Amino acid sequence: MNFTQAHQSIISKSIWNKITVFLLFFFFTLSSNAQILEPVKWTSKIEKKGDKVIVIFDGTIEKDWHMYSQFTPDGGPLALEISFKNQKGNYELIGKAKEGKTRTAFNDVFGVDETFFEGKAHIEQEIKIINPNLKTVDVDFDFQVCKEVCINSSKKFSIAVPSTFKMDEVPVVAEAKLDETKVVGLAVDTVKKGEAIQPKVEKTAETAAAEIPAPAPVRSLWSIFFLAFLGGFAALFTPCVFPMIPMTVSFFTKQSKTRAKGIRNAIMYGLSIIAIYVILGLIVTKIFGADALNALSTDVWFNLIFFIILVVFATSFLGAFEIMLPNSWANKADQQADKGGLIGILFMALALAIVSFSCTGPIVGTLLVDAASNGGIAPIVGMLGFSLALALPFMFFAMFPGWLNSLPKSGGWLNTVKVVLGFLELALAFKFLSNADLVLQLHFLEREVFIAIWIAIFGALTLYLFGKITLPHDSPTNHISVGRLYLGLLTFIFTLYLIPGLWGAPLKLISAFPPPPQYSESPFGVGGSGNGAVSAGSIKGMPEGAELGPHGIMVFHDYEDGLAYAKEINKPIMLDFTGYACVNCRKMENNVWSDPSVLPILKNDVVLISLYVDDKRELPKEEQFTTEAGDKIITVGDKWTDFMISKYKTNTQPLYVITDLEGNNLNSTKPTISYVSTEEYLQWLKEGISNFK
């Protein structure tokens, strides 16, 4: 090889090396950017349908992802929030935004029913335009979309309103101008280990029209029917209803000329009872709308008011006073009943409903609210189940009057049933108070307090059933029945079951009732420390900005505070990008961090800094800023989200990073790690710490 050939060879290799470096950098950049996920593509428009103006939002959700509804309960994943920014003086909202088809599933970590969209999200909001010069309708969406991980996103819409858009014009459709999307990561769902995420990042959205299927209820209609049927069955055994069974059946059988006519009249009586309560459910649905109570059920004032109502009902059941409808109503119903015929039978059923209201009213009210919170025809189905249980005995005993002899005689046991229902109403009341406290984040009724209240209520119920407590309308007795003894033993067992909840037990049987475990005075329970960790009071000289986190691990929630302490003691930093509503973050903490091989390392060998991307606290004005991409950093969560995306090119949680004191990654093979097994996490942890040393 001569000099020229050698020179050309060197140049060729040099060029090839540069090309190789460029290609590696190019593909690395693509790989990094590919982790910014945007699983929902949005379109929006404004339409005129008849005399209505409707703003419509359609979201196309990538396969295997789902987006949470605005009706997802508090205490669970982040619900959809819709904010109309330029509403004042321009237009009025008519009711709450309506949703298309949703699905519901139980989340065992948060203990709530999640309601979410799959495939497509369709949302409509009716408005009334009051400013004829209105140019745009500006709307902000804050929503959470989930797969193996979840992303907390914001979407801004600016929807043009045509100048010809008047109430007497032909229907017009205006397409929206799509604005920027700000994406914040938050893991909620269980990760399928080994499954790769192949994101598709697109800035243009496809237009798609979507029909509105009927929203799926939070609970199935069959379960609502069954629960309401049990409620009606319980109402039968109250002092207001049970004595009416033999009296009414005897009336029909004796006053009718033939047995067949008596049976027919009793059946008509039962059907009249069903009709009255079903009509009541229909009225509730018509007055409030199919979904209005669904939205109302998440309102703070609604929950507070219903808490008070249930306490009043419970107090009545316990014997302090009677809740009765006006006597004039019952008298008028009785007068109409005397006329006989089908009309008379209908008014006899109405009289029963009025007279028995003091016992059935609290049960009916509770069932109506629970059913109405599902929207649609749920109140009608609920009242059908309740009234069917109430009416069946009248019909069956009229067909077989000999059965009346097998009925137990009225007595003090009826009041016992009423008192037991009173205790149950009182316990349920605190669920509504807890809902309000969770929404406002007041921390007055945290998990331990809620459980303590239930222990007191069911403990008192146990003492009552064992005859150690008597109430105003109880009959004197020298002994308790076998049935009452068994019921007392059952409530005693349940009370004992609740007690470990004060020490952090999950209480899976009632997971949907108390606040979630993280909403507590201590994440380890009263007097607990979690897997052998020490309590906060026993740590002297804890550095500024630090506190005890899961399993007694010292944790910082501000990066600068944690960095300063790490430099002081010369230890590597483990960044934990997490979220308050992050299920997989909690699962990693509960299942992986608690492992005996992992926990000592997190306690002794690293400085843990947990940064919450969904922290809604506002930053001081001087710390707020706008990114180069135009995103406004206003909250603490925005700050850590921007840090995560700009530094690590991802927007999902949980995300763990081990760095040195200069912020450099210490893991070469996997710079960051997410939801993994204990073995993989431990190996990654040891590698990072070893590289620091």
DRENTI-117016 format. One line per field, with one value per residue (C-alpha): x, y, z; residue number from 1; residue in one letter. Coordinates in Angstrom, 1 decimal. Layout:
c1 = (X ...) .
c2 = (Y ...) .
c3 = (Z ...) .
num = (NUM ...) .
residu = (A ...) .
REM end
This chain:
c1 = (0.0 1.5 1.2 -1.8 -3.7 -2.8 -3.9 -7.2 -7.7 -7.2 -9.6 -12.1 -11.9 -12.2 -15.3 -16.8 -16.2 -17.9 -20.8 -21.0 -20.9 -23.6 -25.8 -25.4 -26.2 -29.2 -30.7 -30.0 -31.9 -34.8 -34.7 -34.7 -37.5 -39.6 -40.2 -42.3 -45.7 -49.0 -51.5 -54.6 -55.1 -57.8 -60.2 -62.9 -65.8 -68.8 -72.2 -75.7 -78.4 -81.8 -81.9 -78.8 -75.2 -72.9 -69.1 -67.8 -64.5 -63.3 -60.3 -58.7 -57.0 -54.2 -54.7 -54.4 -54.5 -57.5 -58.4 -60.1 -63.6 -64.6 -66.7 -63.8 -64.2 -62.0 -59.2 -58.3 -56.6 -56.9 -60.3 -60.8 -61.1 -62.7 -62.2 -63.9 -61.5 -63.4 -66.9 -67.6 -69.6 -69.5 -71.5 -73.2 -72.8 -76.0 -75.6 -72.4 -70.4 -71.9 -69.6 -69.8 -69.2 -67.1 -66.1 -65.7 -63.2 -62.2 -58.8 -57.6 -54.8 -57.0 -60.1 -62.4 -64.2 -62.4 -64.4 -62.6 -62.7 -61.2 -60.5 -62.4 -63.4 -66.4 -67.5 -70.2 -71.0 -74.1 -73.7 -75.8 -74.0 -74.7 -72.0 -72.8 -69.2 -67.7 -64.8 -63.6 -64.5 -61.3 -61.2 -58.5 -58.5 -56.5 -56.7 -54.9 -54.3 -52.9 -51.4 -48.5 -47.7 -50.0 -49.6 -51.1 -51.8 -53.1 -54.8 -55.8 -58.5 -59.4 -62.6 -63.6 -67.2 -68.6 -69.9 -73.1 -73.6 -77.0 -79.9 -82.1 -79.5 -79.0 -76.8 -73.1 -70.1 -66.8 -63.6 -61.3 -57.8 -55.6 -53.3 -50.3 -50.4 -48.4 -47.7 -46.9 -46.2 -47.9 -47.9 -51.1 -51.6 -49.8 -46.9 -46.8 -43.1 -41.1 -43.6 -42.0 -43.8 -43.7 -44.9 -46.1 -45.7 -47.8 -48.7 -51.6 -54.9 -57.3 -60.8 -63.3 -67.0 -68.2 -71.7 -72.6 -73.3 -75.0 -72.5 -71.7 -72.8 -70.3 -72.1 -74.1 -77.8 -78.2 -76.1 -78.1 -81.3 -80.0 -78.8 -82.1 -83.9 -82.0 -82.9 -86.6 -86.2 -84.7 -87.5 -90.0 -88.7 -89.3 -92.1 -93.6 -94.1 -94.1 -97.3 -99.1 -98.6 -101.1 -103.5 -103.6 -103.7 -106.6 -108.4 -108.2 -109.2 -112.1 -113.5 -113.4 -116.4 -114.2 -110.7 -109.7 -110.8 -108.9 -105.8 -106.3 -106.8 -103.7 -101.7 -103.0 -102.0 -98.4 -98.2 -99.4 -96.6 -94.1 -95.6 -95.4 -91.7 -90.8 -92.5 -90.5 -87.3 -88.6 -89.3 -85.7 -84.3 -86.4 -85.9 -82.1 -81.4 -79.9 -76.3 -76.8 -76.7 -73.7 -71.8 -73.5 -72.3 -68.7 -69.6 -68.4 -71.6 -73.7 -71.6 -71.8 -75.5 -76.1 -73.9 -76.2 -79.3 -78.0 -77.1 -80.6 -82.1 -79.8 -80.8 -84.4 -83.9 -82.1 -85.2 -84.6 -87.6 -89.9 -89.6 -93.1 -94.8 -97.8 -100.8 -103.1 -101.4 -102.2 -105.7 -106.4 -104.9 -107.2 -110.3 -109.5 -108.8 -112.4 -113.8 -112.7 -111.8 -108.4 -108.2 -108.9 -106.2 -103.7 -104.4 -104.1 -100.6 -99.9 -101.1 -98.7 -95.8 -96.7 -97.4 -94.2 -92.0 -90.3 -88.8 -88.6 -87.6 -84.0 -83.5 -85.1 -83.1 -79.8 -80.7 -81.8 -78.5 -76.4 -78.3 -78.5 -74.8 -74.6 -76.7 -79.1 -82.0 -80.3 -82.8 -85.7 -84.0 -83.2 -86.7 -88.0 -85.8 -86.8 -90.5 -90.5 -89.1 -91.7 -94.6 -93.9 -95.0 -98.4 -99.0 -97.7 -99.5 -102.7 -102.3 -101.5 -103.1 -102.2 -98.7 -99.7 -99.7 -96.0 -95.1 -93.4 -95.5 -94.8 -92.7 -89.5 -87.5 -88.9 -87.4 -84.1 -84.1 -84.7 -81.9 -79.5 -80.4 -79.7 -76.2 -75.6 -76.9 -74.6 -71.6 -72.5 -72.8 -69.1 -68.3 -70.0 -68.1 -64.9 -65.6 -65.9 -62.7 -60.8 -61.9 -60.9 -57.7 -58.5 -57.1 -59.7 -61.1 -58.0 -57.9 -57.1 -59.9 -62.4 -61.5 -61.7 -65.2 -66.3 -64.8 -66.8 -70.0 -69.9 -68.5 -71.6 -73.8 -72.3 -73.0 -76.5 -77.1 -75.7 -78.2 -75.6 -77.1 -80.8 -82.4 -85.7 -88.1 -86.6 -88.9 -87.6 -86.2 -84.4 -82.6 -81.6 -82.7 -80.4 -80.6 -79.7 -76.7 -75.4 -75.8 -73.9 -71.1 -70.9 -70.6 -68.1 -65.9 -66.2 -65.2 -62.1 -61.3 -61.3 -58.8 -55.6 -56.5 -55.2 -51.8 -51.8 -53.8 -55.4 -58.9 -59.7 -63.3 -64.2 -61.5 -64.1 -65.2 -62.3 -59.9 -56.9 -53.9 -51.8 -54.4 -53.5 -51.8 -49.0 -48.5 -47.6 -50.7 -51.1 -47.9 -46.4 -43.2 -43.5 -41.3 -39.1 -38.3 -37.9 -40.4 -39.9 -39.5 -36.5 -34.4 -32.4 -30.9 -32.9 -31.5 -33.6 -36.2 -36.1 -38.9 -39.6 -41.1 -42.2 -40.7 -38.9 -36.6 -35.4 -36.6 -36.3 -39.0 -36.9 -34.0 -31.7 -32.2 -31.5 -28.4 -27.0 -27.3 -25.8 -22.7 -22.5 -22.3 -20.8 -23.4 -25.1 -28.5 -31.5 -34.1 -37.7 -40.1 -43.5 -47.0 -49.7 -52.1 -49.4 -50.5 -47.3 -45.2 -47.0 -46.6 -42.9 -42.6 -44.7 -43.3 -39.7 -38.5 -39.7 -37.6 -35.0 -32.2 -33.3 -34.5 -31.1 -29.5 -32.2 -31.8 -28.0 -26.3 -28.2 -29.9 -33.5 -35.2 -38.9 -40.3 -44.1 -45.1 -48.8 -48.1 -50.6 -49.1 -48.3 -44.7 -43.8 -44.3 -40.6 -40.1 -42.7 -41.5 -42.3 -40.3 -38.8 -41.7 -44.1 -45.3 -46.1 -44.4 -46.8 -47.0 -44.4 -45.5 -44.9 -41.4 -40.4 -42.2 -40.1 -37.0 -37.8 -38.6 -35.8 -33.2 -34.3 -36.5 -39.5 -42.8 -43.8 -43.7 -42.4 -38.9 -35.7 -32.3 -29.0 -26.7 -23.4 -23.1 -22.8 -26.1 -24.4 -26.0 -24.2 -25.8 -24.4 -26.5 -29.8 -29.5 -33.1 -35.4 -39.2 -41.6 -39.4 -38.9 -37.1 -34.1 -33.7 -34.1 -31.6 -29.0 -29.5 -29.2 -26.0 -24.4 -25.1 -23.8 -20.7 -19.9 -20.2 -17.6) .
c2 = (0.0 3.4 6.6 7.9 4.6 4.6 8.3 7.5 4.6 6.7 9.4 6.7 5.3 8.7 9.5 6.1 6.7 10.1 8.6 5.8 8.3 10.4 7.5 6.3 9.8 10.0 6.7 7.5 10.7 8.9 6.4 9.1 11.1 8.0 7.7 10.8 9.2 10.7 7.8 10.0 12.1 14.7 16.5 18.9 20.8 22.9 22.0 23.3 20.6 22.1 24.9 23.5 24.5 21.6 21.5 18.0 16.4 13.1 11.3 8.3 6.1 3.8 0.1 -1.3 2.2 3.7 7.2 7.9 9.5 12.6 10.3 8.3 8.5 10.6 8.7 6.8 7.6 11.2 11.9 14.0 17.7 20.0 23.7 26.3 29.2 32.0 31.2 34.4 36.9 34.7 31.6 29.5 25.7 23.7 20.9 18.8 17.4 14.1 11.2 8.4 4.7 4.0 0.8 0.2 -2.0 -2.3 -1.0 -3.1 -0.7 2.4 0.4 2.3 1.5 3.2 4.5 4.9 5.1 2.5 2.9 6.2 9.0 11.1 14.1 16.6 19.9 21.9 25.7 28.8 31.6 35.0 37.1 37.5 38.5 35.3 34.1 31.0 28.6 27.9 24.6 22.9 19.1 17.5 13.8 10.5 7.8 4.4 1.2 -0.5 3.1 6.1 9.6 12.7 15.1 18.5 19.4 22.9 23.5 26.7 26.1 28.7 29.9 30.9 34.5 33.0 30.8 32.0 30.1 30.6 29.5 26.1 23.8 24.6 22.6 24.4 22.4 23.2 24.6 22.1 23.6 22.2 19.2 19.1 15.6 14.5 10.9 8.9 5.1 3.5 0.2 -3.1 -3.5 -6.6 -7.5 -7.9 -6.0 -3.2 0.1 1.2 4.8 6.7 10.5 12.5 16.1 16.0 14.4 12.5 13.8 11.2 11.4 9.3 8.3 8.4 5.0 4.8 5.3 2.1 2.3 2.2 -0.9 -3.3 -2.9 -6.5 -5.7 -2.5 -4.6 -7.2 -4.7 -2.8 -6.1 -6.8 -3.3 -4.0 -7.3 -5.5 -3.0 -5.8 -6.6 -3.2 -2.2 0.0 -2.7 -6.2 -5.9 -4.7 -8.0 -10.1 -7.2 -6.3 -9.9 -10.7 -7.6 -8.8 -12.4 -11.6 -8.7 -10.5 -12.7 -15.4 -16.6 -16.0 -12.4 -11.9 -13.3 -11.0 -7.9 -8.8 -9.1 -5.7 -4.3 -5.7 -4.3 -0.9 -0.9 -1.6 1.1 3.7 3.1 2.7 6.0 7.5 6.3 7.6 11.1 11.2 10.3 12.9 15.8 15.4 13.9 10.6 11.6 14.7 12.8 10.9 14.2 15.5 12.4 13.6 17.1 18.2 19.8 16.9 14.5 16.7 17.2 13.5 12.7 14.9 13.3 9.8 10.7 12.1 8.9 6.7 8.8 8.1 4.4 4.3 5.7 9.4 10.5 9.4 10.8 10.9 12.4 14.7 12.8 14.6 12.7 9.3 10.4 11.5 8.2 6.3 8.2 7.3 3.7 3.4 3.8 0.3 -1.1 -0.7 3.0 2.1 -0.6 1.8 4.3 1.6 0.9 4.7 4.8 2.0 3.9 7.0 5.3 3.2 6.1 6.4 3.0 2.8 6.4 6.1 2.9 4.3 7.5 5.6 3.3 6.1 8.1 5.0 4.0 7.6 7.9 5.4 7.5 6.3 4.1 2.9 4.7 3.0 -0.4 0.2 1.1 -2.0 -4.3 -2.6 -2.5 -6.1 -7.4 -5.3 -6.5 -10.2 -11.2 -9.5 -11.4 -14.8 -14.7 -13.8 -16.9 -19.1 -17.6 -20.6 -19.4 -16.5 -18.9 -19.5 -15.8 -14.8 -12.6 -8.9 -7.9 -6.4 -8.1 -5.8 -2.8 -4.7 -4.9 -1.2 -0.4 -2.6 -0.7 2.5 1.4 0.5 3.9 5.6 3.7 4.4 8.1 8.5 7.2 10.4 12.6 10.8 11.6 15.3 15.2 13.5 16.0 18.9 17.2 18.4 15.3 15.5 12.1 10.1 6.3 5.6 7.9 6.4 2.9 3.9 5.3 2.1 0.1 2.2 1.8 -1.9 -2.4 -0.6 -2.7 -5.8 -4.7 -3.9 -7.3 -9.0 -7.0 -4.8 -1.6 -0.8 1.9 3.9 1.5 -1.8 -4.3 -5.6 -9.1 -11.5 -13.3 -12.8 -15.1 -17.5 -15.4 -12.2 -14.1 -15.3 -11.7 -10.4 -12.9 -11.8 -8.1 -8.9 -10.8 -7.9 -5.5 -7.6 -7.7 -3.9 -3.4 -4.4 -1.7 0.8 -0.8 -0.7 -3.9 -3.6 -4.6 -5.9 -6.8 -3.1 -1.6 0.5 2.3 3.8 6.3 4.8 3.7 6.7 9.1 8.5 10.0 7.4 5.3 2.5 2.6 3.8 3.0 1.1 1.7 -0.6 -3.6 -3.0 0.6 3.1 5.8 9.4 10.4 8.1 9.8 12.7 15.4 14.6 16.9 19.9 18.9 15.2 13.0 9.4 7.7 4.2 1.6 4.2 5.3 8.9 10.7 14.3 15.8 18.7 18.0 20.8 19.7 16.1 17.0 19.2 16.3 13.8 16.1 16.4 12.6 11.7 9.2 8.6 9.9 7.8 9.9 8.5 10.2 9.2 10.4 10.5 8.6 6.2 2.6 1.0 3.4 2.1 -1.5 -1.0 0.5 -2.2 -5.3 -4.3 -1.7 -3.8 -6.8 -7.6 -7.4 -4.0 -2.1 -1.8 -0.4 2.2 3.2 3.2 3.4 6.1 9.4 9.0 12.0 11.4 14.0 14.0 14.9 15.4 17.8 20.5 23.1 26.3 27.4 30.9 33.5 34.1 30.3 30.0 30.1 29.1 26.4 26.8 24.7 27.2 25.1 27.1 25.7 26.7 23.9 21.8 18.8 20.8 21.6 17.9 16.9 19.3 18.2 14.5 15.1 17.5 15.4 11.8 12.1 10.2 11.1 7.9 6.8 5.1 6.2 5.5 7.0 6.7 9.7 11.0 14.3 16.1 14.6 12.1 8.6 5.8 2.9 2.3 -0.6 0.8 4.5 4.5 1.8 1.5 -1.2 -4.3 -7.4 -7.4 -9.3 -6.8 -3.8 -5.1 -5.8 -2.3 -0.7 -2.5 -1.6 2.1 2.2 0.2 2.7 5.6 3.9) .
c3 = (0.0 -1.0 0.9 -1.1 -0.6 3.1 3.4 1.7 4.0 7.0 5.7 4.8 8.3 9.8 7.8 8.6 12.3 12.2 10.4 12.9 15.8 14.1 13.5 17.1 18.4 16.0 17.2 20.8 20.4 18.8 21.6 24.2 22.6 22.1 25.8 25.9 25.5 24.2 24.1 23.5 20.4 20.6 18.3 19.3 17.6 18.4 17.0 16.9 17.4 17.2 19.8 21.6 21.3 22.2 22.6 21.7 22.5 21.0 22.1 20.3 23.0 21.9 22.4 25.9 27.4 29.3 30.5 33.8 33.8 35.7 37.8 39.2 43.0 45.2 47.0 43.8 40.5 39.2 37.7 34.5 35.2 32.7 33.0 30.7 30.9 29.2 30.4 32.4 30.4 27.3 27.8 30.5 31.1 30.9 33.4 33.7 30.8 29.6 28.8 26.3 27.1 30.1 32.0 35.8 37.6 41.3 42.3 45.2 46.1 46.5 47.5 45.0 41.8 38.9 36.0 32.7 28.9 26.6 22.8 22.6 24.9 24.0 26.0 25.4 27.1 26.4 26.6 26.2 24.4 26.0 24.2 20.5 19.8 21.3 19.1 20.8 23.6 25.6 27.5 29.6 30.2 33.0 32.8 33.5 30.9 31.9 30.6 32.3 33.4 33.5 32.3 33.9 31.0 30.3 27.0 25.9 23.4 21.6 19.6 17.1 17.2 13.7 13.4 11.9 15.0 16.2 17.7 14.6 12.0 10.3 12.3 11.9 13.0 13.9 14.2 17.0 16.9 18.6 21.2 23.1 25.3 28.5 29.6 33.2 34.0 36.8 37.1 38.3 36.7 37.2 34.8 32.7 33.2 30.1 27.9 25.9 25.3 21.7 21.8 18.8 19.2 16.9 17.0 14.6 15.6 13.4 13.3 14.3 15.0 17.9 19.0 22.6 24.0 27.3 30.2 32.0 35.7 38.5 39.8 37.6 37.5 38.8 41.9 42.5 42.2 44.6 47.2 47.0 47.4 50.6 51.8 51.2 53.0 56.0 55.9 56.2 59.7 61.2 63.6 60.9 58.3 59.8 61.8 58.6 56.8 58.7 59.1 55.4 54.2 56.6 55.4 51.7 52.4 54.7 52.8 49.4 48.5 47.1 47.9 44.2 44.5 47.8 46.1 43.1 45.4 47.4 44.2 43.0 46.4 45.9 42.4 43.7 46.3 43.5 41.3 44.0 44.7 41.0 40.3 43.1 41.4 38.0 39.6 41.0 37.6 35.8 38.2 38.5 35.1 34.4 35.5 37.6 40.9 39.7 39.5 42.7 44.6 44.4 45.7 49.1 50.2 49.0 51.1 54.2 53.9 53.4 56.4 58.5 57.0 57.8 61.4 61.8 60.4 62.6 65.7 64.8 64.4 67.8 69.4 70.1 68.0 65.1 61.6 60.1 57.2 57.9 59.4 56.9 54.1 55.6 56.5 52.9 51.6 54.0 52.8 49.2 50.1 51.5 48.0 47.1 43.7 42.1 43.0 46.7 46.6 45.1 47.9 50.5 49.2 49.4 53.0 53.8 52.3 54.3 57.6 57.3 56.2 59.6 59.1 55.3 54.6 55.8 53.8 50.7 50.9 51.3 48.4 46.1 46.6 46.1 43.0 41.6 41.9 39.1 36.8 34.1 35.2 38.4 40.7 39.0 39.2 42.9 43.7 41.8 43.9 47.2 46.5 45.2 48.5 50.3 48.2 47.9 51.4 50.9 47.7 48.9 52.2 50.4 48.2 51.2 54.2 56.3 56.3 58.5 61.4 60.9 61.2 64.5 66.7 66.8 69.8 71.0 68.4 65.8 67.6 67.8 64.0 63.8 66.2 64.3 61.1 63.1 63.9 60.3 59.1 61.6 60.4 56.7 57.5 58.2 54.7 53.3 55.8 54.8 51.1 51.9 54.0 51.2 48.6 50.8 52.1 55.6 57.3 60.0 59.3 58.5 58.2 61.9 63.1 60.7 61.8 65.5 64.9 63.3 66.1 68.6 66.6 66.0 69.6 70.9 68.6 70.0 73.6 72.6 71.0 74.2 76.3 78.0 76.5 76.3 74.3 74.8 72.9 74.0 75.8 79.2 78.9 81.1 78.3 74.6 71.8 70.0 66.8 68.7 70.3 66.9 65.4 68.5 68.0 64.3 65.1 67.9 65.4 62.9 65.7 66.5 62.7 62.6 65.4 63.5 61.0 63.5 63.1 59.3 58.4 54.9 56.1 52.6 53.6 53.9 51.6 49.8 53.0 55.0 53.5 51.6 53.7 52.6 54.0 57.6 60.6 60.2 57.1 59.5 61.7 65.3 67.2 64.2 62.3 59.3 58.9 61.8 61.0 63.8 64.6 63.8 67.4 68.0 65.3 66.8 64.6 61.5 58.7 57.5 54.9 55.8 57.1 57.6 54.5 53.8 56.1 58.2 55.3 55.7 52.6 51.2 49.0 47.7 45.4 46.7 50.4 49.5 47.4 50.2 52.7 50.3 49.8 53.6 54.2 50.8 49.7 46.3 45.6 44.6 42.8 43.2 40.7 42.1 42.7 45.4 43.1 41.8 42.4 41.1 43.2 46.3 45.1 44.6 48.1 49.7 47.9 46.8 49.2 52.1 51.1 53.7 51.1 49.7 52.8 54.6 51.4 51.0 54.7 54.9 51.5 49.6 50.1 49.0 47.3 46.4 44.0 43.5 40.0 41.0 43.9 43.4 45.8 44.0 43.8 45.1 42.3 42.0 41.3 38.6 35.0 31.4 29.6 26.2 24.9 26.4 29.3 32.5 35.6 38.4 40.9 42.7 40.6 37.4 38.6 39.2 36.0 33.9 35.7 34.9 31.2 30.5 32.3 31.7 28.6 30.1 31.6 33.4 37.0 39.1 37.8 39.8 39.1 41.1 40.7 42.1 43.8 40.4 39.1 36.8 36.3 38.1 36.2 32.8 31.5 32.8 33.7 35.0 36.1 36.7 37.9 38.1 40.2 43.6 42.1 39.2 41.4 43.9 41.2 39.7 43.1 44.0 40.6 41.1 44.6 43.6 40.8 43.3 45.6) .
num = (1 2 3 4 5 6 7 8 9 10 11 12 13 14 15 16 17 18 19 20 21 22 23 24 25 26 27 28 29 30 31 32 33 34 35 36 37 38 39 40 41 42 43 44 45 46 47 48 49 50 51 52 53 54 55 56 57 58 59 60 61 62 63 64 65 66 67 68 69 70 71 72 73 74 75 76 77 78 79 80 81 82 83 84 85 86 87 88 89 90 91 92 93 94 95 96 97 98 99 100 101 102 103 104 105 106 107 108 109 110 111 112 113 114 115 116 117 118 119 120 121 122 123 124 125 126 127 128 129 130 131 132 133 134 135 136 137 138 139 140 141 142 143 144 145 146 147 148 149 150 151 152 153 154 155 156 157 158 159 160 161 162 163 164 165 166 167 168 169 170 171 172 173 174 175 176 177 178 179 180 181 182 183 184 185 186 187 188 189 190 191 192 193 194 195 196 197 198 199 200 201 202 203 204 205 206 207 208 209 210 211 212 213 214 215 216 217 218 219 220 221 222 223 224 225 226 227 228 229 230 231 232 233 234 235 236 237 238 239 240 241 242 243 244 245 246 247 248 249 250 251 252 253 254 255 256 257 258 259 260 261 262 263 264 265 266 267 268 269 270 271 272 273 274 275 276 277 278 279 280 281 282 283 284 285 286 287 288 289 290 291 292 293 294 295 296 297 298 299 300 301 302 303 304 305 306 307 308 309 310 311 312 313 314 315 316 317 318 319 320 321 322 323 324 325 326 327 328 329 330 331 332 333 334 335 336 337 338 339 340 341 342 343 344 345 346 347 348 349 350 351 352 353 354 355 356 357 358 359 360 361 362 363 364 365 366 367 368 369 370 371 372 373 374 375 376 377 378 379 380 381 382 383 384 385 386 387 388 389 390 391 392 393 394 395 396 397 398 399 400 401 402 403 404 405 406 407 408 409 410 411 412 413 414 415 416 417 418 419 420 421 422 423 424 425 426 427 428 429 430 431 432 433 434 435 436 437 438 439 440 441 442 443 444 445 446 447 448 449 450 451 452 453 454 455 456 457 458 459 460 461 462 463 464 465 466 467 468 469 470 471 472 473 474 475 476 477 478 479 480 481 482 483 484 485 486 487 488 489 490 491 492 493 494 495 496 497 498 499 500 501 502 503 504 505 506 507 508 509 510 511 512 513 514 515 516 517 518 519 520 521 522 523 524 525 526 527 528 529 530 531 532 533 534 535 536 537 538 539 540 541 542 543 544 545 546 547 548 549 550 551 552 553 554 555 556 557 558 559 560 561 562 563 564 565 566 567 568 569 570 571 572 573 574 575 576 577 578 579 580 581 582 583 584 585 586 587 588 589 590 591 592 593 594 595 596 597 598 599 600 601 602 603 604 605 606 607 608 609 610 611 612 613 614 615 616 617 618 619 620 621 622 623 624 625 626 627 628 629 630 631 632 633 634 635 636 637 638 639 640 641 642 643 644 645 646 647 648 649 650 651 652 653 654 655 656 657 658 659 660 661 662 663 664 665 666 667 668 669 670 671 672 673 674 675 676 677 678 679 680 681 682 683 684 685 686 687 688 689 690 691 692 693) .
residu = (M N F T Q A H Q S I I S K S I W N K I T V F L L F F F F T L S S N A Q I L E P V K W T S K I E K K G D K V I V I F D G T I E K D W H M Y S Q F T P D G G P L A L E I S F K N Q K G N Y E L I G K A K E G K T R T A F N D V F G V D E T F F E G K A H I E Q E I K I I N P N L K T V D V D F D F Q V C K E V C I N S S K K F S I A V P S T F K M D E V P V V A E A K L D E T K V V G L A V D T V K K G E A I Q P K V E K T A E T A A A E I P A P A P V R S L W S I F F L A F L G G F A A L F T P C V F P M I P M T V S F F T K Q S K T R A K G I R N A I M Y G L S I I A I Y V I L G L I V T K I F G A D A L N A L S T D V W F N L I F F I I L V V F A T S F L G A F E I M L P N S W A N K A D Q Q A D K G G L I G I L F M A L A L A I V S F S C T G P I V G T L L V D A A S N G G I A P I V G M L G F S L A L A L P F M F F A M F P G W L N S L P K S G G W L N T V K V V L G F L E L A L A F K F L S N A D L V L Q L H F L E R E V F I A I W I A I F G A L T L Y L F G K I T L P H D S P T N H I S V G R L Y L G L L T F I F T L Y L I P G L W G A P L K L I S A F P P P P Q Y S E S P F G V G G S G N G A V S A G S I K G M P E G A E L G P H G I M V F H D Y E D G L A Y A K E I N K P I M L D F T G Y A C V N C R K M E N N V W S D P S V L P I L K N D V V L I S L Y V D D K R E L P K E E Q F T T E A G D K I I T V G D K W T D F M I S K Y K T N T Q P L Y V I T D L E G N N L N S T K P T I S Y V S T E E Y L Q W L K E G I S N F K) .
REM end
